[in-house]
């Protein structure tokens, strides 16, 4: 073993639409914010408290194109990747930093349209279990239903 690990696993909801950038040579990069929530009970007040953490997600090439096609604000996704920190000089000359999650594997857990769809009458027709949609950085599909 190399002695170090840089691995992140997140399950959350897209906070905005994917923003794509295309480069010469056919490469592309997509970025979107991902919200994860933590809920706990305040011991003094007994009140239920929810905190939201925002993550900057980066996807590349084929995975970015698949995300652009199928993901929308509010969709729930499972992401695996690694933490990377970028540095640049701001307009005022100060050094700026951002921390991003560079995703290499992703599973689409739900879509906003599924969440807003009217409930089916299960007495008439039982609901078929939904398959998760999983894709990785290489653009290989894992059980894609389409």
ChimeraX attribute file (.defattr): number of C-alpha atoms within 10 A of each C-alpha:
attribute: neighborCount
match mode: 1-to-1
recipient: residues
	/A:1	4
	/A:2	4
	/A:3	4
	/A:4	6
	/A:5	8
	/A:6	8
	/A:7	12
	/A:8	13
	/A:9	13
	/A:10	17
	/A:11	18
	/A:12	20
	/A:13	23
	/A:14	22
	/A:15	19
	/A:16	16
	/A:17	17
	/A:18	24
	/A:19	13
	/A:20	18
	/A:21	13
	/A:22	12
	/A:23	9
	/A:24	6
	/A:25	6
	/A:26	8
	/A:27	13
	/A:28	17
	/A:29	18
	/A:30	20
	/A:31	22
	/A:32	19
	/A:33	20
	/A:34	25
	/A:35	19
	/A:36	16
	/A:37	12
	/A:38	9
	/A:39	10
	/A:40	11
	/A:41	11
	/A:42	10
	/A:43	8
	/A:44	6
	/A:45	7
	/A:46	9
	/A:47	10
	/A:48	10
	/A:49	10
	/A:50	10
	/A:51	10
	/A:52	11
	/A:53	10
	/A:54	14
	/A:55	18
	/A:56	16
	/A:57	20
	/A:58	22
	/A:59	27
	/A:60	23
	/A:61	19
	/A:62	19
	/A:63	25
	/A:64	24
	/A:65	18
	/A:66	16
	/A:67	21
	/A:68	17
	/A:69	10
	/A:70	11
	/A:71	19
	/A:72	19
	/A:73	16
	/A:74	19
	/A:75	22
	/A:76	23
	/A:77	21
	/A:78	19
	/A:79	24
	/A:80	17
	/A:81	21
	/A:82	15
	/A:83	14
	/A:84	12
	/A:85	10
	/A:86	9
	/A:87	10
	/A:88	11
	/A:89	10
	/A:90	10
	/A:91	8
	/A:92	6
	/A:93	8
	/A:94	9
	/A:95	10
	/A:96	11
	/A:97	12
	/A:98	10
	/A:99	13
	/A:100	18
	/A:101	24
	/A:102	22
	/A:103	24
	/A:104	18
	/A:105	19
	/A:106	23
	/A:107	18
	/A:108	20
	/A:109	17
	/A:110	19
	/A:111	17
	/A:112	14
	/A:113	11
	/A:114	10
	/A:115	12
	/A:116	8
	/A:117	8
	/A:118	8
	/A:119	9
	/A:120	10
	/A:121	9
	/A:122	9
	/A:123	7
	/A:124	7
	/A:125	8
	/A:126	9
	/A:127	11
	/A:128	7
	/A:129	6
	/A:130	9
	/A:131	12
	/A:132	16
	/A:133	18
	/A:134	19
	/A:135	22
	/A:136	20
	/A:137	18
	/A:138	12
	/A:139	17
	/A:140	13
	/A:141	15
	/A:142	13
	/A:143	11
	/A:144	12
	/A:145	9
	/A:146	4
